[in-house]
Amino acid sequence: MTAPTQPTLEDEQAFALHERCGAAAYGLDREQFAAILRDIQSKYLPLASAEEAADFCGALRLEELVLARGCAAGNERAWQDFISRYRNKLHAMALHITRDAAHAAELADSLFGELYGVNTRDGVRHSKLVFYTARGSLEGWLRTVMAQEFINRYRKQKRTVSLEEQTEEGVQFAAAVPEPARTQDRTSGQRLEAATDEALAELSSEDRFTLASYYLDGRTLAEIARTLGLHESSVSRRLERLATGLRKRILAALRMQGMSHAQAAEALETDVRDLQLNLRSRLTQDSGAKPFPGRKVPAQDAGDGSP
């Protein structure tokens, strides 16, 4: 049996990054910091050479990573800096989502508790900040966690409700951000890119605009509805239809390429940031199509993974 591939980031490289980002200020010694980097690298780039691993880790948002991990470990200075930088931003995010000052304060305070790690098991604090991997900004990651916390609370209150019912009640959601998935082998990734490109090419210009606005630009349903001159519930139904239809077409294309249903379904769990496909370019291109009103969408790759 072949031994599992081990992370290849070398100590010397990790220690240099440790000095660069000031991890010691938040109580992280060189060995702890190196272990964190290797854990992230093994998740997203397990087959990397030492040089590739160093480049990958060096491109992470290391200052934000050590702040988050210092907070998760209970470092007092880290928490002081975190509160100074993000408390007001979290309350602003919560107010944008809930549209109500009292609910916003409750949501923000609840999230602060989970970030601090008020929940303990066997005497050990458990902070959500340990899940931040620094591939995108910490602020963007917090926005995603905030939106998900709001959705979870809403579902607990409403049990099972349709997206249409929620939007007609005025609920606004942040754009969905895919969870990091297992790294795909190169052949599987190439097949997925080809299948996705083919499926997106079949969409109308208006459908592409809708997807780009919601998933790439983070516009709310209400903003998209105003741009297209539709009701929010119509935009909601369109997004559900597009998501379902794209998944079916991509699955079918992957099966046509020789993948089993299980392999195709697994391939669809790939993080879009790992694709070599310019999603923004594909979603916004349309030869001869008239531009839609509203904010112009810049022609660039789809973000760094931040919500």
SEVEXFI-324166 format. One line per 4 residues: number of its first residue (from 1); their letters; for each residue x, y, z of N, C-alpha, C, O. Coordinates in steps of 0.2 Angstrom, whole numbers, plus 5000, padded with zeros to 4 digits. Layout:
% SEVEXFI-324166
NUM) a) X/Y/Z/X/Y/Z/X/Y/Z/X/Y/Z  ...
% end
This chain:
% SEVEXFI-324166
1) mtap) 5004/4994/5000/5000/5000/5000/5004/5006/5000/5009/5007/5004  5003/5011/4996/5007/5017/4995/5005/5022/5001/4999/5023/5003  5011/5024/5004/5010/5029/5010/5006/5035/5008/5008/5037/5002  5002/5038/5012/4999/5044/5010/5004/5050/5009/5009/5050/5012
5) tqpt) 5002/5054/5004/5007/5060/5003/5007/5065/5008/5002/5067/5011  5013/5067/5010/5014/5071/5016/5015/5078/5013/5017/5080/5008  5012/5083/5017/5013/5090/5015/5021/5092/5014/5025/5089/5018  5023/5096/5010/5030/5097/5008/5032/5103/5010/5038/5105/5008
9) lede) 5029/5107/5013/5032/5114/5015/5037/5113/5020/5036/5109/5025  5043/5115/5019/5049/5114/5023/5049/5119/5029/5046/5124/5029  5052/5117/5034/5053/5121/5040/5056/5128/5039/5053/5133/5041  5061/5128/5035/5064/5134/5034/5060/5139/5030/5059/5145/5032
13) qafa) 5055/5137/5026/5051/5141/5022/5045/5143/5027/5043/5149/5027  5043/5139/5031/5037/5140/5036/5040/5145/5041/5036/5150/5043  5046/5144/5043/5049/5149/5048/5050/5156/5046/5049/5161/5049  5052/5156/5039/5052/5163/5036/5046/5167/5036/5045/5173/5037
17) lher) 5040/5163/5034/5034/5166/5034/5031/5168/5041/5028/5173/5041  5033/5164/5046/5032/5165/5053/5034/5172/5055/5031/5176/5058  5040/5174/5053/5044/5180/5054/5040/5186/5050/5039/5191/5053  5038/5184/5044/5036/5189/5040/5029/5192/5042/5027/5198/5042
21) cgaa) 5025/5188/5045/5018/5190/5046/5017/5191/5054/5011/5193/5056  5022/5191/5058/5022/5193/5065/5017/5188/5069/5014/5190/5074  5018/5182/5068/5013/5177/5071/5015/5177/5079/5011/5175/5083  5021/5178/5080/5023/5177/5088/5019/5182/5092/5018/5181/5098
25) aygl) 5017/5188/5089/5014/5193/5093/5007/5191/5095/5004/5193/5100  5004/5185/5092/4998/5182/5094/4999/5176/5097/4994/5172/5097  5005/5174/5100/5006/5168/5104/5007/5162/5100/5007/5157/5102  5008/5163/5093/5010/5157/5089/5017/5156/5088/5020/5160/5085
29) dreq) 5020/5150/5090/5027/5149/5089/5028/5146/5082/5023/5145/5079  5034/5145/5080/5036/5143/5074/5033/5136/5072/5031/5135/5066  5033/5132/5077/5031/5125/5076/5023/5125/5075/5021/5122/5070  5020/5129/5079/5013/5129/5078/5011/5132/5072/5006/5130/5068
33) faai) 5014/5138/5070/5013/5141/5063/5014/5136/5057/5010/5136/5053  5019/5133/5058/5021/5128/5052/5016/5123/5052/5014/5121/5046  5013/5120/5057/5008/5115/5057/5002/5118/5054/4998/5114/5051  5000/5124/5056/4994/5127/5053/4995/5127/5045/4990/5126/5041
37) lrdi) 5000/5130/5043/5002/5130/5036/5001/5124/5032/4998/5123/5027  5004/5119/5035/5005/5112/5032/4997/5109/5032/4996/5106/5027  4993/5110/5037/4987/5108/5037/4983/5111/5031/4979/5108/5028  4983/5118/5030/4980/5121/5025/4983/5118/5018/4979/5117/5013
41) qsky) 4989/5118/5017/4992/5116/5011/4990/5109/5009/4988/5107/5003  4990/5104/5014/4988/5097/5013/4981/5097/5011/4979/5092/5007  4977/5102/5013/4969/5102/5011/4968/5104/5003/4964/5101/5000  4972/5109/5001/4971/5112/4995/4977/5110/4990/4975/5110/4984
45) lpla) 4983/5108/4992/4988/5107/4987/4992/5101/4990/4998/5102/4991  4990/5095/4990/4993/5090/4994/4999/5087/4990/5004/5084/4993  4999/5088/4983/5004/5085/4979/5010/5090/4977/5014/5089/4972  5010/5096/4981/5015/5101/4979/5022/5099/4980/5023/5096/4985
49) saee) 5026/5102/4976/5033/5102/4978/5035/5107/4983/5030/5111/4985  5041/5107/4986/5043/5112/4991/5042/5119/4989/5040/5123/4992  5044/5120/4982/5043/5127/4979/5036/5129/4979/5034/5134/4980  5032/5124/4976/5025/5126/4975/5021/5127/4982/5017/5131/4982
53) aadf) 5023/5123/4987/5020/5124/4993/5022/5130/4996/5018/5134/4999  5028/5132/4995/5030/5139/4998/5027/5145/4994/5025/5149/4998  5026/5144/4988/5022/5149/4984/5015/5149/4986/5012/5155/4987  5012/5144/4987/5005/5143/4989/5004/5147/4996/4999/5151/4997
57) cgal) 5008/5145/5001/5007/5147/5008/5009/5155/5008/5006/5158/5012  5014/5157/5004/5016/5164/5004/5010/5168/5001/5010/5174/5003  5006/5165/4997/5001/5169/4994/4994/5170/4999/4990/5173/4997  4994/5166/5004/4989/5166/5009/4989/5173/5012/4994/5177/5013
61) rlee) 4983/5175/5015/4983/5181/5019/4985/5179/5026/4981/5178/5031  4992/5179/5027/4995/5177/5033/4994/5181/5039/4992/5178/5045  4994/5188/5038/4992/5192/5044/4985/5191/5047/4984/5191/5053  4981/5190/5042/4974/5189/5045/4973/5181/5047/4969/5180/5052
65) lvla) 4977/5177/5045/4977/5170/5047/4979/5170/5054/4976/5166/5058  4985/5173/5056/4988/5172/5063/4983/5176/5067/4983/5174/5073  4980/5181/5065/4975/5185/5070/4969/5180/5071/4967/5180/5077  4967/5177/5066/4961/5172/5068/4963/5166/5072/4959/5165/5077
69) rgca) 4969/5163/5071/4971/5158/5075/4973/5160/5082/4972/5156/5086  4976/5166/5082/4977/5168/5089/4971/5169/5093/4971/5168/5099  4966/5172/5090/4959/5173/5093/4956/5166/5095/4954/5165/5101  4957/5161/5091/4954/5154/5092/4958/5151/5098/4955/5147/5102
73) agne) 4964/5153/5099/4968/5150/5104/4967/5154/5111/4970/5152/5116  4963/5160/5111/4962/5164/5117/4967/5169/5118/4968/5171/5124  4971/5171/5113/4976/5176/5114/4973/5183/5115/4969/5185/5111  4975/5186/5121/4971/5192/5123/4973/5198/5118/4968/5201/5116
77) rawq) 4979/5198/5116/4981/5204/5111/4977/5203/5104/4975/5207/5101  4977/5196/5102/4973/5195/5096/4966/5197/5096/4963/5200/5092  4963/5196/5102/4956/5197/5103/4955/5205/5103/4950/5208/5100  4959/5208/5106/4959/5216/5106/4959/5219/5099/4956/5223/5097
81) dfis) 4964/5216/5095/4965/5218/5088/4959/5216/5084/4956/5220/5080  4956/5210/5085/4950/5208/5081/4944/5212/5083/4941/5214/5078  4943/5214/5089/4937/5218/5091/4938/5225/5088/4933/5228/5085  4944/5227/5088/4945/5234/5086/4944/5234/5078/4941/5239/5076
85) ryrn) 4946/5229/5074/4945/5229/5067/4938/5227/5065/4936/5230/5060  4935/5222/5068/4929/5219/5065/4923/5220/5069/4918/5218/5066  4923/5222/5075/4916/5223/5079/4911/5227/5075/4906/5225/5074  4913/5233/5073/4909/5237/5070/4907/5235/5063/4901/5235/5061
89) klha) 4911/5231/5060/4910/5229/5053/4905/5223/5054/4900/5222/5049  4906/5219/5059/4901/5213/5060/4894/5216/5061/4889/5213/5059  4893/5221/5065/4887/5224/5066/4884/5227/5060/4878/5227/5059  4888/5230/5056/4886/5233/5050/4883/5227/5045/4878/5228/5042
93) malh) 4887/5222/5045/4885/5216/5041/4878/5213/5043/4874/5212/5039  4877/5213/5050/4871/5210/5053/4865/5214/5051/4860/5212/5050  4866/5221/5051/4861/5226/5050/4859/5225/5043/4853/5226/5041  4864/5224/5038/4862/5224/5031/4858/5217/5030/4854/5218/5025
97) itrd) 4860/5212/5033/4856/5206/5032/4849/5206/5035/4844/5204/5032  4849/5208/5042/4842/5208/5045/4838/5214/5044/4832/5213/5045  4840/5220/5042/4837/5226/5041/4833/5228/5048/4828/5232/5048  4836/5226/5053/4833/5227/5060/4838/5228/5065/4842/5223/5066
101) aaha) 4838/5234/5069/4844/5235/5073/4844/5230/5079/4850/5228/5081  4838/5228/5082/4838/5224/5087/4841/5217/5085/4845/5214/5089  4838/5214/5080/4840/5208/5077/4847/5208/5075/4851/5203/5076  4849/5213/5072/4856/5214/5070/4861/5213/5076/4866/5210/5076
105) aela) 4860/5217/5082/4864/5216/5088/4864/5209/5090/4869/5207/5092  4858/5206/5090/4858/5199/5093/4862/5194/5088/4865/5190/5091  4861/5195/5082/4865/5191/5077/4872/5192/5078/4876/5187/5078  4874/5198/5078/4882/5200/5079/4885/5197/5085/4890/5194/5085
109) dslf) 4881/5198/5091/4883/5196/5097/4884/5188/5097/4888/5186/5100  4879/5185/5094/4879/5178/5094/4885/5175/5091/4888/5170/5093  4886/5178/5085/4892/5176/5081/4899/5177/5085/4903/5173/5084  4899/5183/5088/4905/5185/5092/4906/5179/5097/4912/5177/5098
113) gely) 4901/5177/5100/4901/5171/5105/4904/5165/5102/4908/5162/5105  4902/5163/5096/4904/5157/5092/4912/5158/5090/4915/5153/5090  4913/5164/5088/4920/5166/5086/4925/5165/5092/4931/5163/5092  4922/5168/5098/4927/5167/5104/4927/5160/5107/4932/5159/5109
117) gvnt) 4922/5156/5106/4922/5150/5108/4919/5149/5115/4922/5145/5119  4913/5152/5116/4910/5151/5122/4907/5144/5123/4906/5142/5129  4906/5140/5118/4904/5133/5118/4911/5129/5120/4915/5129/5116  4910/5125/5125/4916/5121/5126/4914/5113/5127/4908/5112/5128
121) rdgv) 4919/5109/5125/4918/5102/5125/4924/5099/5129/4929/5100/5127  4922/5096/5134/4928/5093/5138/4933/5098/5141/4939/5097/5141  4930/5104/5142/4934/5109/5145/4938/5113/5139/4942/5117/5141  4937/5111/5133/4941/5114/5127/4936/5119/5124/4931/5117/5122
125) rhsk) 4939/5125/5122/4935/5130/5119/4935/5128/5111/4940/5126/5109  4930/5130/5108/4929/5128/5101/4927/5135/5097/4921/5137/5098  4932/5137/5094/4930/5144/5090/4930/5142/5083/4933/5138/5080  4925/5146/5079/4924/5145/5072/4930/5147/5068/4931/5146/5062
129) lvfy) 4934/5152/5071/4939/5155/5068/4945/5150/5066/4949/5151/5062  4945/5144/5069/4950/5139/5066/4948/5136/5059/4952/5133/5056  4942/5138/5057/4940/5136/5050/4942/5141/5045/4942/5139/5039  4945/5146/5047/4947/5151/5042/4954/5149/5039/4959/5148/5043
133) targ) 4954/5148/5032/4961/5146/5029/4965/5151/5026/4970/5149/5022  4962/5157/5026/4966/5163/5023/4967/5163/5015/4971/5166/5013  4963/5159/5012/4963/5159/5004/4959/5166/5002/4961/5168/4996  4955/5168/5006/4951/5175/5004/4952/5179/5011/4955/5177/5015
137) sleg) 4949/5185/5010/4950/5190/5016/4946/5187/5022/4941/5184/5021  4948/5189/5028/4945/5187/5034/4938/5191/5034/4933/5188/5037  4938/5197/5032/4931/5200/5032/4926/5197/5027/4920/5196/5029  4928/5194/5022/4924/5191/5017/4922/5184/5020/4916/5182/5020
141) wlrt) 4926/5181/5024/4924/5174/5027/4919/5176/5033/4915/5172/5033  4920/5181/5036/4916/5183/5042/4909/5185/5039/4904/5183/5042  4909/5188/5033/4902/5189/5030/4898/5183/5028/4892/5183/5029  4902/5178/5026/4899/5172/5024/4896/5168/5030/4891/5166/5030
145) vmaq) 4900/5168/5035/4898/5165/5041/4892/5168/5044/4888/5165/5047  4892/5175/5044/4886/5179/5046/4880/5177/5043/4875/5176/5046  4881/5177/5036/4875/5175/5032/4872/5168/5033/4866/5167/5034  4877/5164/5034/4875/5157/5035/4871/5156/5042/4867/5152/5043
149) efin) 4874/5160/5047/4871/5160/5054/4864/5162/5053/4859/5160/5057  4863/5168/5050/4856/5170/5049/4852/5166/5046/4846/5165/5048  4854/5162/5040/4850/5157/5037/4848/5152/5042/4842/5149/5042  4853/5149/5045/4851/5144/5050/4846/5146/5055/4842/5142/5057
153) ryrk) 4847/5152/5058/4842/5154/5063/4835/5155/5059/4830/5153/5062  4835/5157/5053/4828/5158/5050/4825/5151/5049/4819/5151/5049  4829/5146/5047/4826/5140/5046/4824/5137/5052/4819/5133/5052  4827/5138/5057/4825/5135/5064/4818/5138/5066/4814/5135/5069
157) qkrt) 4817/5145/5064/4811/5148/5066/4805/5146/5061/4800/5145/5063  4807/5145/5054/4802/5144/5049/4801/5136/5048/4797/5134/5044  4806/5132/5050/4806/5125/5048/4807/5125/5041/4813/5127/5038  4802/5122/5037/4803/5122/5030/4799/5127/5026/4793/5127/5026
161) vsle) 4803/5131/5023/4799/5136/5019/4803/5137/5012/4809/5135/5012  4800/5139/5007/4803/5140/5000/4807/5146/5000/4805/5151/5004  4811/5146/4995/4815/5153/4994/4811/5158/4992/4812/5164/4994  4805/5156/4988/4801/5161/4986/4797/5165/4992/4796/5171/4992
165) eqte) 4795/5160/4997/4791/5163/5002/4796/5167/5006/4793/5173/5009  4802/5166/5007/4807/5170/5011/4808/5177/5008/4808/5182/5011  4809/5177/5001/4810/5183/4998/4804/5187/4998/4805/5194/4998  4798/5185/4997/4792/5189/4998/4791/5192/5004/4787/5197/5005
169) egvq) 4794/5189/5010/4794/5192/5016/4799/5197/5017/4800/5200/5023  4803/5198/5012/4808/5203/5012/4815/5201/5015/4819/5205/5016  4816/5195/5015/4823/5192/5018/4828/5193/5012/4827/5191/5007  4834/5195/5014/4839/5196/5010/4845/5192/5012/4847/5191/5017
173) faaa) 4848/5188/5007/4853/5184/5008/4860/5186/5005/4859/5188/4999  4865/5185/5008/4872/5186/5004/4872/5181/4999/4870/5175/4999  4877/5182/4994/4878/5177/4989/4881/5171/4992/4885/5171/4996  4879/5165/4989/4881/5159/4992/4888/5158/4990/4890/5160/4984
177) vpep) 4892/5155/4994/4899/5154/4993/4900/5146/4994/4899/5144/4999  4903/5143/4989/4904/5136/4990/4909/5134/4995/4914/5138/4996  4908/5129/4999/4912/5126/5004/4918/5123/5000/4918/5120/4995  4924/5124/5003/4930/5121/5000/4929/5113/5000/4926/5110/5004
181) artq) 4931/5110/4994/4930/5103/4993/4936/5099/4992/4941/5102/4992  4936/5093/4991/4942/5089/4990/4945/5091/4984/4942/5092/4979  4952/5091/4984/4955/5092/4978/4954/5087/4972/4955/5081/4974  4953/5089/4966/4951/5084/4961/4958/5083/4957/4962/5087/4957
185) drts) 4959/5077/4954/4964/5075/4950/4964/5079/4944/4958/5082/4942  4969/5080/4940/4969/5085/4935/4964/5083/4929/4961/5087/4926  4964/5076/4928/4959/5074/4922/4952/5076/4924/4948/5078/4920  4950/5074/4930/4943/5076/4933/4942/5083/4932/4937/5085/4930
189) gqrl) 4947/5087/4934/4946/5095/4934/4945/5097/4927/4941/5102/4926  4949/5094/4922/4948/5097/4915/4942/5095/4913/4939/5099/4909  4939/5089/4914/4933/5087/4912/4927/5091/4915/4923/5093/4911  4928/5093/4921/4923/5098/4924/4923/5104/4921/4918/5107/4920
193) eaat) 4929/5107/4920/4930/5113/4917/4926/5113/4910/4923/5118/4908  4927/5108/4906/4924/5108/4899/4917/5107/4900/4913/5110/4896  4914/5103/4904/4907/5102/4905/4904/5109/4907/4898/5110/4905  4907/5112/4912/4904/5118/4915/4904/5124/4909/4899/5127/4909
197) deal) 4910/5124/4905/4910/5129/4900/4905/5128/4895/4901/5133/4893  4904/5121/4893/4898/5120/4888/4891/5122/4891/4887/5124/4887  4890/5120/4897/4883/5122/4900/4882/5129/4901/4877/5131/4899  4887/5133/4903/4886/5140/4903/4886/5143/4896/4882/5148/4896
201) aels) 4889/5141/4891/4888/5143/4884/4881/5143/4882/4879/5147/4877  4877/5138/4884/4870/5137/4882/4865/5142/4885/4860/5142/4883  4867/5146/4890/4863/5150/4893/4862/5157/4889/4866/5159/4885  4856/5160/4891/4854/5166/4887/4858/5171/4891/4861/5170/4896
205) sedr) 4859/5177/4888/4863/5183/4891/4860/5185/4897/4863/5187/4902  4853/5185/4898/4850/5187/4904/4851/5182/4909/4852/5184/4915  4851/5176/4908/4852/5171/4913/4859/5171/4915/4861/5171/4921  4864/5173/4911/4871/5174/4913/4872/5180/4918/4875/5180/4923
209) ftla) 4868/5185/4916/4868/5191/4920/4866/5190/4927/4869/5192/4932  4860/5186/4927/4857/5185/4934/4862/5181/4938/4863/5182/4944  4865/5175/4935/4870/5171/4939/4876/5176/4941/4878/5175/4947  4879/5179/4937/4885/5184/4938/4883/5189/4944/4887/5190/4948
213) syyl) 4877/5192/4943/4875/5197/4948/4875/5194/4955/4877/5197/4960  4872/5188/4956/4871/5185/4962/4877/5181/4965/4879/5182/4971  4880/5177/4961/4885/5173/4963/4892/5176/4963/4897/5174/4967  4893/5181/4958/4900/5184/4958/4900/5191/4961/4905/5193/4964
217) dgrt) 4895/5195/4960/4895/5202/4962/4892/5202/4969/4892/5208/4972  4888/5197/4972/4885/5197/4978/4879/5202/4979/4878/5204/4984  4876/5203/4973/4870/5207/4973/4864/5204/4977/4864/5197/4976  4860/5207/4980/4854/5204/4983/4849/5203/4978/4849/5205/4972
221) laei) 4844/5199/4980/4838/5197/4975/4834/5204/4973/4832/5205/4967  4834/5208/4978/4830/5214/4977/4834/5219/4971/4831/5222/4967  4840/5219/4972/4844/5223/4967/4844/5220/4960/4843/5224/4955  4844/5214/4960/4844/5210/4953/4837/5211/4950/4836/5213/4944
225) artl) 4832/5211/4954/4825/5212/4952/4824/5219/4949/4821/5220/4944  4827/5224/4953/4826/5231/4950/4829/5232/4944/4827/5235/4939  4835/5229/4943/4839/5229/4937/4835/5226/4931/4835/5229/4925  4832/5220/4932/4829/5217/4927/4821/5219/4926/4818/5217/4921
229) glhe) 4819/5223/4931/4812/5224/4930/4807/5219/4932/4802/5218/4929  4809/5214/4937/4805/5209/4939/4804/5209/4946/4806/5213/4950  4799/5204/4949/4798/5204/4956/4804/5199/4959/4806/5195/4955  4805/5201/4965/4810/5197/4968/4809/5189/4968/4814/5185/4967
233) ssvs) 4803/5187/4969/4801/5180/4968/4802/5177/4962/4804/5171/4961  4802/5181/4956/4803/5179/4950/4811/5177/4949/4813/5173/4946  4815/5182/4952/4822/5181/4952/4824/5175/4956/4828/5171/4954  4821/5174/4962/4822/5168/4966/4821/5162/4962/4825/5157/4962
237) rrle) 4815/5161/4959/4813/5155/4955/4818/5154/4949/4820/5149/4948  4820/5160/4946/4825/5159/4940/4832/5156/4943/4834/5152/4940  4834/5159/4949/4840/5156/4951/4840/5149/4953/4844/5145/4952  4834/5147/4956/4833/5140/4958/4833/5135/4951/4836/5130/4951
241) rlat) 4829/5138/4946/4829/5134/4940/4836/5134/4936/4838/5129/4934  4840/5139/4936/4846/5139/4933/4851/5135/4937/4855/5131/4934  4851/5135/4944/4856/5130/4947/4854/5123/4946/4858/5119/4945  4847/5121/4946/4845/5114/4945/4847/5112/4938/4850/5107/4937
245) glrk) 4846/5117/4933/4847/5115/4926/4854/5114/4925/4856/5110/4921  4858/5119/4927/4866/5118/4926/4869/5112/4929/4873/5109/4926  4866/5110/4935/4869/5104/4938/4867/5098/4934/4871/5094/4933  4861/5098/4931/4859/5092/4927/4863/5092/4921/4865/5086/4919
249) rila) 4864/5097/4918/4868/5098/4911/4875/5096/4912/4878/5092/4908  4878/5098/4918/4885/5097/4919/4886/5089/4921/4891/5086/4918  4881/5087/4925/4882/5079/4926/4881/5075/4920/4885/5070/4919  4876/5077/4916/4876/5073/4910/4882/5074/4905/4884/5069/4902
253) alrm) 4885/5080/4905/4891/5080/4901/4897/5076/4904/4901/5073/4900  4897/5076/4910/4903/5072/4913/4901/5065/4912/4906/5061/4911  4895/5062/4912/4894/5055/4911/4895/5054/4904/4898/5048/4902  4894/5058/4899/4896/5057/4892/4903/5057/4891/4906/5054/4886
257) qgms) 4907/5060/4896/4914/5059/4895/4917/5053/4898/4923/5052/4899  4913/5049/4901/4915/5042/4903/4915/5042/4911/4917/5037/4914  4913/5047/4915/4913/5046/4922/4907/5043/4924/4901/5043/4921  4907/5039/4930/4902/5036/4933/4897/5042/4936/4900/5048/4937
261) haqa) 4891/5040/4938/4887/5045/4942/4890/5048/4948/4890/5054/4950  4893/5043/4952/4897/5045/4958/4903/5049/4957/4904/5054/4961  4907/5048/4952/4912/5052/4950/4910/5059/4948/4913/5064/4950  4905/5059/4944/4903/5066/4942/4900/5070/4947/4901/5076/4948
265) aeal) 4896/5067/4952/4893/5070/4958/4899/5073/4962/4899/5078/4965  4904/5069/4963/4910/5071/4967/4914/5077/4964/4916/5082/4967  4914/5077/4957/4918/5082/4953/4914/5088/4954/4917/5094/4954  4907/5088/4955/4903/5094/4956/4904/5098/4962/4902/5103/4963
269) etdv) 4908/5094/4967/4909/5097/4974/4915/5101/4974/4917/5104/4979  4919/5102/4968/4925/5106/4967/4924/5113/4969/4919/5116/4967  4928/5116/4972/4928/5123/4974/4929/5127/4967/4934/5125/4964  4925/5132/4965/4926/5135/4959/4932/5139/4959/4935/5140/4953
273) rdlq) 4936/5140/4964/4942/5144/4964/4948/5139/4961/4953/5142/4959  4946/5133/4961/4951/5128/4959/4951/5127/4952/4955/5123/4949  4946/5129/4948/4945/5128/4941/4949/5133/4937/4950/5139/4940  4951/5131/4932/4955/5135/4927/4951/5139/4922/4953/5141/4917
277) lnlr) 4944/5139/4924/4939/5142/4920/4938/5149/4922/4936/5150/4928  4938/5154/4918/4936/5161/4919/4929/5162/4920/4925/5163/4915  4926/5160/4925/4918/5160/4926/4915/5167/4925/4910/5168/4921  4919/5172/4927/4916/5179/4926/4916/5181/4918/4911/5183/4916
281) srlt) 4921/5179/4915/4921/5180/4908/4916/5176/4904/4912/5179/4900  4915/5170/4906/4910/5166/4903/4903/5168/4904/4899/5168/4900  4902/5170/4910/4895/5172/4912/4893/5179/4909/4887/5181/4908  4898/5183/4908/4897/5190/4906/4897/5191/4898/4896/5196/4895
285) qdsg) 4900/5186/4895/4901/5187/4887/4895/5185/4884/4891/5181/4886  4894/5189/4878/4888/5187/4874/4889/5191/4868/4888/5197/4868  4891/5188/4862/4892/5192/4856/4886/5195/4854/4881/5192/4852  4886/5201/4853/4881/5205/4850/4875/5207/4854/4870/5210/4852
289) akpf) 4875/5204/4861/4870/5206/4865/4870/5213/4868/4876/5215/4869  4864/5216/4869/4864/5222/4872/4866/5222/4879/4863/5217/4883  4869/5227/4882/4871/5226/4889/4865/5228/4893/4860/5231/4891  4865/5225/4899/4859/5226/4904/4860/5233/4908/4866/5234/4908
293) pgrk) 4855/5236/4910/4856/5242/4914/4859/5240/4921/4860/5235/4923  4862/5246/4924/4865/5245/4931/4872/5245/4930/4875/5246/4925  4875/5242/4936/4883/5243/4937/4886/5238/4932/4884/5232/4931  4891/5241/4929/4895/5237/4924/4899/5231/4928/4902/5233/4933
297) vpaq) 4899/5225/4925/4903/5220/4928/4910/5220/4925/4910/5219/4919  4915/5220/4929/4922/5220/4927/4924/5214/4924/4922/5208/4927  4927/5213/4919/4930/5207/4916/4936/5205/4919/4941/5207/4917  4935/5200/4924/4941/5198/4928/4939/5191/4931/4933/5189/4931
301) dagd) 4943/5188/4934/4942/5181/4936/4937/5182/4943/4937/5187/4946  4934/5176/4945/4930/5176/4950/4933/5176/4957/4934/5171/4960  4935/5182/4959/4937/5184/4966/4942/5179/4969/4945/5175/4966  4943/5180/4976/4948/5175/4979/4944/5171/4984/4947/5168/4988
305) gsp) 4937/5170/4983/4934/5166/4988/4930/5169/4993/4927/5166/4997  4931/5176/4994/4928/5179/4999/4921/5181/4997/4919/5182/4991  4916/5180/5002/4909/5182/5000/4908/5189/4999/4902/5191/4998
% end
